[in-house]
Amino acid sequence: MSVQSTRTLLPPETREPRVRLNTLVNLRWLAVLGQTVTVVVAELWLGVQLHLGLCLLVIAAAIVANLVVLTIFPPNHRLSGREAFSFVLFDLLQLAALLALTGGLHNPFALLFLAPVTISATVLQLRATLIIGAIALAVISLLGGFHVPLRTDAGEVLALPPLHLAGFLAAITIGTLFLSGFAYRLSHETEEMSQALLATQTALAREQKLQDLGGVVAAAAHELGTPLATIKLVSAELIEELGDRPELREDAELIRQQADRCRDILRSMGRAGKSDTHLLTAPIESVVRQAAEPHSDRGVTILYDFAGVADHDDPAPVIHRKPEIIHGLRNMIQNAVDFARERVWVDVRWSAEDVVIRVIDDGYGYPPEVLSRLGDPFLRRRDGRRGYDGMGLGLFISKTLLERTGGHMSFANGAPSGRAGTGNRGGAIAEVTWPRDAIAAPASGPLDPNRPLE
């Protein structure tokens, strides 16, 4: 799966969020329990005068709301963005009403305003979260001046000094902004990573299926051999018996010719599909060229350089032909071709200890502001080719797949971004390094027996 082919995997803020109804309902039941215990204890044991009936009425509204949604929807129902927004907004306003009856910002439980805003940042889109946050800050400000004062049984008003009240208001405001922003960013990155890993697994599964197809083809060639041989035998007998009927004899000869043709096709397919040592391993040059082949005719020249490290006479390694390696290298080369002006260089170096593959283009290079984050999914596009809307998913897939095989991937610029000249090796550089033992296949003879088909 290439960068272009993953454009349908959109960042989380562009998709409709889905959260289980049961999750929010359980949170509301917990809030109802805490609110009930708090107002009853404050009224009966702490000597605080409250409008207990009104407070319990506001709490009862939350209970009724829970019962209504459970009646309309099953507990495992996935809420749409609008439904989740309405759910969180109701909890915010219900909490505001309860605090308005119990001292407003002078009530230490005003800190609970952080809860609905944080929940919205976790489950809602950015726009909905901003609306919830704006409403919360507006309500917090209003509660500073509009509320029923808290009084003790002796008639004393429980109120914070003005300076403390201003500080409490600032603390709640800052806490709301900070925690909601942190929760949104964390859930956003978690969703991005989940989507990117799904894309990686899909790409790897596709590559694995293509590799396994060879074995299926070989099995089909083997199974179809017997009926084709029967057809050929019967057609030969018909040709002999129809010597006095030339019009039917021609049909029998045609059947025999087509049977021979099918036999040749299946023989070729069988050779291509055998799961032998040659298909499981290959020289590193063959694997690299195979990975680059889909991008060889896109108008950019791909230049190869295969050489061992100086002062070492080690032969070119024969490596495992793993789908992860082929697909990871293919995405590396595709990314370079996408942003190259005229040329892409693929340098392969090896020694007794390491194998290094470096892909360089003559484009603008990576933007400095994203260079340290390359390998993460859903990055902003590189400047260079207009109209390209890649999200960095190709490099993420490459990094994930290649590091799964024991490699280490890094990125750099050959020259300051945007200053590379046409034809110069001064653009973006992507490099993957393996310990030779991790990628090289064990030495074996050329005539190892094929593995039996299963």
C-alpha positions in Angstrom: 0.0 0.0 0.0 1.6 3.2 -1.1 1.1 6.8 0.2 -1.3 7.6 -2.6 -3.4 4.5 -2.1 -4.0 5.4 1.6 -5.7 8.7 1.0 -8.9 7.2 2.2 -7.4 6.8 5.7 -8.3 10.2 7.0 -7.1 11.8 10.2 -9.4 11.4 13.1 -10.8 15.0 13.0 -12.3 14.3 9.5 -14.2 11.2 10.5 -17.4 10.8 12.5 -16.5 9.8 16.1 -18.1 6.7 17.6 -18.3 6.0 21.3 -20.3 3.4 23.1 -23.4 4.7 24.8 -22.8 2.4 27.8 -19.5 4.2 28.5 -21.1 7.6 28.9 -24.1 6.2 30.7 -21.9 4.6 33.3 -19.9 7.8 33.8 -23.2 9.7 34.3 -24.4 7.1 36.9 -21.1 7.7 38.7 -21.7 11.4 38.6 -25.2 11.0 39.9 -24.0 8.9 42.8 -21.3 11.4 43.8 -23.7 14.4 43.5 -26.3 12.7 45.6 -23.9 11.7 48.4 -22.3 15.2 48.4 -25.5 17.2 48.7 -27.0 14.9 51.4 -23.9 14.9 53.5 -23.5 18.7 53.2 -27.1 19.2 54.2 -27.5 16.6 57.0 -24.1 16.3 58.5 -22.0 19.4 57.7 -24.6 22.0 58.6 -24.7 23.7 55.2 -28.1 25.1 54.2 -29.0 23.9 50.7 -32.1 24.0 48.6 -32.1 20.2 48.9 -35.3 19.7 46.9 -34.1 21.7 44.0 -30.7 20.0 44.1 -32.3 16.6 44.1 -34.5 17.7 41.2 -31.5 18.6 39.1 -29.9 15.3 40.0 -33.1 13.5 39.1 -33.0 15.1 35.6 -29.7 13.3 35.0 -31.3 10.0 36.1 -34.3 10.5 33.8 -31.9 11.4 30.9 -30.0 8.1 31.5 -33.2 6.1 31.6 -34.5 7.7 28.4 -31.4 7.0 26.4 -31.3 3.4 27.6 -34.9 3.0 26.5 -34.3 4.4 23.1 -30.9 2.8 22.4 -29.3 -0.5 23.4 -26.3 -0.2 25.7 -23.8 -1.2 23.0 -25.1 1.5 20.6 -22.4 3.6 19.1 -23.2 7.3 19.4 -22.8 9.6 16.4 -21.0 12.8 16.8 -24.2 14.8 17.3 -25.5 12.4 19.8 -22.3 12.4 21.8 -22.2 16.2 21.7 -25.7 16.4 23.1 -24.9 13.9 25.8 -21.8 15.8 27.0 -23.6 19.2 26.7 -26.4 18.0 28.9 -23.9 16.8 31.6 -22.2 20.2 31.4 -25.4 22.2 31.9 -26.7 19.8 34.6 -23.5 20.3 36.5 -23.8 24.1 36.0 -27.3 24.1 37.4 -26.3 22.1 40.4 -23.4 24.4 41.2 -25.6 27.5 40.7 -27.8 26.2 43.6 -24.7 25.4 45.8 -22.5 28.4 45.8 -21.2 28.6 42.2 -17.4 29.1 42.1 -17.3 29.3 45.9 -18.1 25.6 45.9 -14.9 23.6 45.7 -16.7 21.0 43.5 -16.7 23.6 40.7 -13.4 21.8 39.7 -15.7 19.1 38.2 -16.2 21.4 35.2 -13.0 19.8 33.9 -14.7 16.4 33.5 -17.2 17.1 30.7 -14.7 19.2 28.7 -12.1 16.5 29.0 -14.5 13.8 27.9 -15.6 15.9 24.9 -11.9 16.3 23.9 -11.5 12.5 24.0 -14.6 11.4 22.1 -15.7 14.4 19.9 -14.3 16.2 16.9 -12.2 19.3 17.3 -15.0 21.7 16.4 -17.5 20.1 18.9 -14.8 20.1 21.6 -14.1 23.9 21.0 -17.9 24.6 21.3 -18.1 22.6 24.6 -15.0 24.3 25.9 -16.4 27.8 25.0 -19.7 27.0 26.7 -17.9 25.7 29.8 -15.7 28.8 30.1 -18.8 31.1 29.7 -20.7 29.2 32.3 -17.8 29.2 34.7 -17.6 33.0 34.4 -21.3 33.4 35.0 -21.3 31.3 38.1 -18.7 33.6 39.6 -21.5 36.3 40.0 -24.8 34.4 39.6 -25.4 31.7 42.2 -27.2 30.9 45.4 -24.8 31.6 48.3 -23.8 28.8 50.6 -24.9 29.4 54.2 -24.3 27.5 57.4 -27.1 26.8 59.9 -25.9 29.9 61.8 -26.5 32.0 58.7 -22.8 32.6 57.9 -22.1 32.9 54.1 -19.4 30.6 52.9 -17.5 32.6 50.3 -13.9 32.9 49.1 -12.1 36.2 49.4 -12.1 38.1 46.1 -8.4 37.4 45.4 -8.9 33.6 46.0 -12.0 33.6 43.9 -10.2 35.2 41.0 -7.4 32.7 41.4 -9.8 29.8 41.5 -11.5 31.0 38.4 -8.1 31.3 36.6 -7.1 27.9 37.8 -10.2 26.2 36.5 -9.9 28.1 33.2 -6.3 27.1 32.7 -6.9 23.6 33.8 -9.9 23.2 31.4 -7.8 24.4 28.5 -4.7 22.4 29.4 -6.4 19.1 30.2 -8.8 19.3 27.2 -6.0 20.1 24.8 -3.9 17.3 26.3 -6.8 14.8 26.1 -7.6 15.7 22.5 -4.0 15.5 21.4 -3.5 12.1 23.1 -6.7 10.6 21.7 -5.9 12.1 18.3 -2.4 10.5 18.2 -3.8 7.2 19.4 -6.4 7.1 16.6 -3.7 8.1 14.1 -1.5 5.3 15.2 -4.3 2.8 15.1 -5.3 3.8 11.6 -1.7 3.7 10.4 -1.0 0.3 11.9 -4.2 -1.0 10.2 -2.9 0.3 6.9 0.5 -1.4 7.6 -1.1 -4.7 8.4 -3.3 -4.4 5.3 -0.3 -3.7 3.1 1.7 -6.6 4.6 -1.3 -9.0 4.3 -1.6 -8.1 0.6 2.1 -8.7 -0.1 1.9 -12.0 1.8 -1.1 -13.1 -0.2 0.8 -12.3 -3.4 3.7 -14.4 -2.3 1.4 -17.3 -1.2 -0.3 -17.2 -4.5 2.7 -19.0 -6.1 2.0 -22.1 -4.0 -1.6 -22.1 -4.9 -0.7 -21.8 -8.6 1.7 -24.8 -8.3 -1.0 -26.8 -6.6 -3.5 -26.0 -9.3 -1.0 -27.0 -12.0 -0.5 -30.3 -10.3 -4.1 -31.1 -9.8 -5.2 -30.1 -13.3 -2.5 -32.2 -14.9 -4.4 -35.5 -14.7 -7.7 -34.4 -16.3 -5.7 -32.6 -19.1 -3.8 -35.8 -19.8 -7.1 -37.7 -20.0 -8.5 -35.1 -22.5 -5.4 -35.5 -24.6 -5.6 -39.3 -24.6 -9.3 -39.3 -25.5 -8.8 -36.7 -28.3 -5.9 -38.8 -29.8 -8.2 -41.9 -29.9 -11.0 -39.8 -31.6 -8.5 -38.6 -34.2 -7.7 -42.2 -35.1 -11.4 -43.3 -35.2 -12.5 -40.3 -37.3 -10.2 -40.7 -40.2 -13.1 -41.0 -42.6 -14.9 -38.0 -41.2 -12.6 -35.0 -41.8 -15.0 -32.3 -40.4 -15.1 -34.1 -37.0 -11.4 -35.1 -37.1 -10.5 -31.3 -37.2 -12.5 -30.7 -34.1 -10.8 -33.5 -32.3 -7.4 -32.2 -33.4 -8.3 -28.7 -32.1 -9.2 -30.3 -28.7 -5.8 -31.9 -28.6 -4.0 -28.7 -29.5 -5.8 -26.8 -26.8 -5.1 -29.5 -24.2 -1.3 -29.3 -25.2 -1.5 -25.5 -24.8 -3.1 -25.8 -21.3 -0.4 -28.3 -20.4 2.3 -25.8 -21.4 0.7 -23.0 -19.5 0.3 -25.0 -16.3 3.9 -26.3 -16.6 5.1 -22.7 -16.7 2.8 -21.7 -13.8 4.0 -24.7 -11.8 7.6 -23.7 -12.2 6.8 -20.1 -11.2 4.8 -21.3 -8.2 7.1 -23.8 -6.6 8.0 -22.8 -3.0 11.7 -23.5 -3.5 14.8 -22.0 -1.9 15.4 -19.7 -4.9 12.0 -18.0 -4.3 12.5 -17.7 -0.6 15.9 -16.0 -0.9 17.6 -13.9 -3.6 20.6 -11.6 -4.0 20.1 -8.2 -2.5 20.4 -6.6 -6.0 17.4 -8.7 -7.2 15.3 -7.8 -4.2 16.0 -4.0 -4.5 15.3 -4.0 -8.2 12.1 -5.9 -7.6 11.0 -3.4 -5.1 11.8 -0.5 -7.4 10.3 -2.0 -10.6 6.7 -0.5 -10.2 8.2 3.0 -10.2 10.8 2.6 -13.0 8.5 4.1 -15.7 7.2 7.2 -13.9 9.5 9.7 -15.6 12.2 9.7 -13.0 15.5 7.9 -13.6 16.4 5.4 -10.9 20.2 4.8 -10.6 21.6 1.9 -8.7 24.9 1.5 -7.0 25.8 -1.9 -5.4 29.1 -2.1 -3.7 30.7 -3.5 -0.6 32.3 -1.3 2.0 35.9 -0.3 1.2 38.6 -2.6 2.5 36.1 -5.5 2.6 35.9 -8.3 0.0 32.6 -9.7 1.2 30.4 -10.9 -1.6 26.9 -9.4 -2.1 24.6 -10.9 0.5 21.8 -13.3 -0.4 18.9 -12.1 1.7 15.5 -13.4 2.7 12.8 -12.3 0.2 10.3 -11.2 2.9 7.2 -9.3 2.0 8.1 -6.7 4.7 11.4 -6.0 3.1 10.1 -5.7 -0.5 7.1 -3.5 0.5 9.1 -1.3 2.9 11.8 -0.7 0.2 9.1 -0.1 -2.4 7.5 2.7 -0.3 10.9 4.3 0.4 11.6 4.4 -3.4 8.1 5.6 -4.2 8.4 8.5 -1.7 11.7 9.5 -3.4 10.2 9.3 -6.9 7.2 11.3 -5.9 9.4 14.3 -4.9 12.4 13.9 -7.2 13.0 16.3 -10.0 14.9 14.0 -12.4 16.8 11.3 -10.6 16.7 8.9 -7.6 19.8 7.1 -6.4 19.6 3.7 -4.6 22.9 2.9 -2.9 23.4 -0.5 -1.4 26.4 -1.1 0.8 27.4 -4.1 2.8 30.2 -5.4 5.0 30.7 -8.5 7.2 28.6 -6.8 9.9 26.0 -4.5 8.3 23.8 -4.1 5.2 22.8 -0.5 4.4 20.3 0.7 1.7 20.1 4.4 1.1 17.6 6.1 -1.1 18.3 9.7 -2.2 16.4 12.1 -4.5 17.4 15.4 -6.2 14.3 17.2 -4.9 13.7 19.8 -2.2 14.4 17.5 0.8 12.3 17.1 3.9 10.9 20.3 5.5 13.0 21.0 8.5 9.9 21.4 10.8 8.9 17.7 10.2 12.3 16.1 9.8 12.4 15.0 13.5 8.9 13.5 13.2 9.3 11.5 10.0 8.1 8.0 10.4 5.0 9.1 12.3 1.7 8.8 10.4 -0.4 11.7 9.0 2.3 14.3 8.6 1.8 17.4 6.5 2.9 17.1 2.9 6.5 17.9 1.8 6.8 21.1 -0.2 7.9 20.4 -3.7 5.2 18.8 -5.9 2.0 20.8 -6.1 -1.2 18.9 -5.6 0.3 16.1 -3.7 -1.6 15.3 -0.5 0.4 12.5 1.1 0.2 12.1 4.9 3.5 10.5 5.7 1.8 7.1 5.9 4.2 5.6 3.3 7.3 6.4 5.3 5.5 5.1 8.4 4.7 1.8 6.7 8.3 1.6 5.5 9.7 2.2 8.9 7.3 -0.2 10.6 7.8 -3.0 8.2 11.6 -2.7 7.9 12.2 -2.3 11.6 10.1 -5.5 12.0 12.8 -7.3 10.1 15.5 -6.0 12.4 16.5 -2.8 10.5 16.8 0.7 11.7 15.5 3.6 9.6 16.7 7.2 9.6 16.0 10.3 7.6 18.2 13.3 6.6 18.6 16.1 4.0 21.6 16.1 1.7 21.3 19.9 1.5 19.2 22.7 3.1 15.6 22.1 2.2 14.7 23.7 -1.1 18.4 24.4 -2.2 19.2 21.2 -4.0 20.1 21.7 -7.7 18.7 19.6 -10.5 20.6 16.4 -10.8 22.5 16.8 -7.5 22.3 14.2 -4.6 21.1 16.9 -2.3 17.5 16.1 -1.6 15.9 13.8 0.9 17.8 10.8 2.2 16.1 7.7 3.7 18.4 5.0 5.0 17.8 1.6 6.5 20.5 -0.4 8.2 20.4 -4.0 9.2 22.9 -6.2 11.1 23.9 -8.6 8.4 22.9 -11.6 10.4 19.3 -10.3 10.6 18.8 -10.1 6.8 21.2 -12.4 5.2 20.1 -16.0 4.4 22.2 -18.9 5.5 24.6 -20.2 2.9 23.1 -23.1 1.0 23.7 -25.1 -2.2 21.9 -24.3 -5.4 20.1 -27.7 -5.6 18.4 -27.8 -2.2 15.2 -29.9 -2.4 11.9 -28.1 -2.9 9.5 -28.0 0.0 6.5 -30.2 -0.6 3.2 -28.5 -1.5 0.6 -28.6 1.3 
